[in-house]
Amino acid sequence: MVAASVLFTFFVAAASSFVKQSHAFTISPLTTRLTPTTHLFVQRQTKVEDECEQHQHFSRRSLIQQSANILPLLCFAAIAQPVDAKCTDIESCREEGERRVEADLKLNPITKLSDGVRYKVLRPPSVSSGPSVSEGSIIDLAYSINANGRYAYSQGFGYEKVQFGEQLTSDLGLDSKRITIGKHNVPIGIENALIGMKRGERRRVELPPGTAVGFESSNWQPEPTTRNGKFSMEQYRKILNGFGSQPPFPAETVWDIEVLGIR
């Protein structure tokens, strides 16, 4: 209560100094527009000062009522405070971005496998115990593939539609691909990245092309089933093989994979 009285006295002093100027302003909370209210403000302020002289102690109700007269000024002061920007130019923004990437890599480093395959954990397992993916494991897999720097196709990630009853709905939780590690139902590089995963875990894999670990190692399985997916893969093959005046380019695909179940 004493702290509130001291704070209110400070508010009154600040408002008294403000009133001595030629005009006083209040702020409309709906429009945030400054509106001249000199006469009414002075009357209210004079009344508050008189009551301050007559009473040394204030009730909680009177303190709130009197403080309401200068709250608009406090709101204006709060709004007028400048917001500190984290970066002000391209160079400082670049440095800030590099610091964030470095901090993220310390918490979640990129794992490099053989033949150029790399992965990063996007989400830890939903269970701490239970089996892990190993050679010969039968698993239910959800995946999403980016090729040419854009989304190509997926299964079980919620990006595609499946028939559910009499209507089409998101395939999230309704579709998946069952594979056996070592049977090359998916590229060998993806099989290698799946090793050690548990149910609920999600990883992002950078998969280089080629017969060793790329799409060619699984005879281009899994195949897309949508028109957009098929077109994306046709364009990806053109980039790998070259077309027109464009030479061949070893473009990677980026996979998001999630283990839904291990059998």
N, C-alpha and C positions, 0 to 999 in steps of 0.2 A: 504493500500500500504506500509505503514511504517512497519507494522507487517510482511508482506511478505518479505521485504528487510532484516529485522533482522533475520527471519527464514532462508533465503537463505545464509546469511553470516555465520550462524551457520553450515549449511550444508557444505559450502566450507571449513570451518576450520576442520570439521570432516573428510572430504574427503582428505584434505592435509596431515593430520596425518596418514591416512590409506595408502596413496601413498608411504610414507617413508619406508614401509615394503618391503620385497624382491619381492613380487608378489601382483598384484591387481586382483580382481575377479569381474565378473558381473554375473547376473543370467538370464538365458533364460526363458522368461515367459511361454514357451510351455513345456519345459522339466524340469524346476527348477534345472538345472545342472550348477555347478560352472565351468567357462571357463577362463583360464589365458589370460589377455589382457593388460599386463603391459605397453607396448609401446604406444598403442593407448590411454589408459586411461591417461597417464602422459601428452601426447600432449594436449588432451582436457582440462585437469586440469590446465596446464600452461596457456593456452589461456584464461580460465575463470578468473584466478588470475590476468593476465595482464589487462583484461577489468575491473576488480574490482578496480584496482588502478587508471585507467584513468577516470572512471565515478563514480560519487558519487550517481547518480540517475539512475535507470533502467526503461526502458519502460516495459509494461506488457508482450509484445512479447519476448523481450530479456530475461526477467526473467524466462519465461517458458522454452525457448530454453536452457538456461544455467542450469536450474534445472534438465532438462532431463538427464544430464550427471551423476548425482549422485542418480537418482531415483532407479536404481537397488540396490544400497547399502541400501537405506531406506526400500525397499521391503524385502531384506534379513533380516534386523533387525526386521521387523514386523513378519516375518515368524518364526524367531528364538525364539520369546518370548514364554515361557512355558504357557500351558493352565492349569488353575486351575481346578482340579478335585473336584467334590462335595463330593466324598467319595473315600477313598483309600484302604479300607479293608472291610471284611464282616461285622464287628461290626459297623463301621461308616455308611455303606450302610443300614444296618438294622435300625439304629437310624434315618437316613434320611427318610427311608420309613415310619417309625412309625410317624414321624412328619407330613409327607404329609397326611397320613390317618387321623390323629387327626385334622388337619386343614380342610380336606374335610368333616369330620363328624360335625364340628362346623357349616360349611356353609349349609350342607345338612344332617341332622341327620337321623338315622334309626328309623322308627316308628314301635313299637311292638303292635300287636293286640292279641286277645285272642287265646288260644290254640297253641301258638308258631309261628303264622304267623308274618312275618316281611316284611317291604317294604321300599324302598328308591326311591325318585323321581329322575328319570333320565333326564326328560325334563319338564319344566313347561307348563301350558296350552297355546294354541295358541290364546285363547280369554280370556279376563279378566272378561267378563260378560257372561251371558247365563246360561243355566241349568247345574246343577251338577248331577252326578249319585246318585240315591237314590233307596230305595226299590221299586220294580216294574218298574224301568226304562227299556226301550228297547234300547239297544245300539248296534252299530256295532264295533266289537272288532278285533284288530290285536294282535296276540300273538306269542311268540317263547318260546319253552320249552327246558331246559337242564336237562338231567337225567344221572346219573352215571358220573357226571363231564364233560359231553360232549353234543354237540347239538343233540337233538332227532328229533323234527319236529316243524313246524310253519305254520302260515296262515296269509298272508298279510304283512309279514315283508321283502319280497324280497329274501328269502332264498330258496323258492320252485318255481317250474315252473307250469304255467297254459296254457291251450290252448287259444291262442288269434288269431282269424282268422285261418290261415293255418299253424301257427307256434307256438312253445312253447316259452314263454317269462317269465320273472320274475313276480311273483305275487304281487310285490310292487304296491300298489294303485289299484290293480285289484281284490283282494280277501279279504274277511273278514268273521267273524262269527257273526251272529246276535243272541243275547242272551237276556233273560229277567231276571233281578235280582230277585232272589227268586225262580226261576224255576229249579235251579241247572243244567243249561246247561254246566256249568263249575264247578270245585270244590268250595265248600262253602268258603274255605279260599280265593280263587280268587275273589269271589263275595264281600267278606268283604273288600278286598284291593281295589276294584273298587269304593266303596262308597266315594263320595266327589270329584271324578275326573271330569275334564271338557274336552271338545273336544281338541284334540291335545296333551294332557298330556300323559307322559309315565312313568311307574313305573317298578321297578324290585322287584319281590316278592319271598321270600323264603318260600316254602310251605312244611310243614311236612306231613308225610303220616298219614293214619288213617281215620276212618269213620266219624270223627268229622269235619275235614276241608280238608282232603287230596283227592287224586284221587278217593278213594272209595266212597266219599260223593256224587259224580256225576256219579257213576257207570262207571267210567273210561272214561267219556266224557270231552273234545272232543277227538275222536279217531284219530290216524294217518291214513293217506291214502297212504303213500309211503312205499316201502319195507324197507328202512332204518329206517323210523319212527317206523314201527311195530316191527322190530328187536330190536331197542333200548328199547321199552317198555317191550318186553319180558324179556330182560336182567334186566331191572329195577325191574320187579316183582320177578325175581329169587333172587335178592338181598334182597327184602323185606321179602320173605318167607323162604329164605335160600335154598341152594342147595349143594349136595355132602357133604363135610365136613364143609362147611361154614354155620355158624348159621345165623338166620334172623338178618337183620340190618335195622334200621329205617332211610333210606336215604331220604333226601329232594329232591324235584325238584325245579328248579329256573325258574321263568317265567318272561319274559319281556312282558308287556301288554301296549297297547295304545288304547285310546278311539278315534275312527274315527268319531263317530256321536252319538247323543243322541236323541231319539224320544219320 
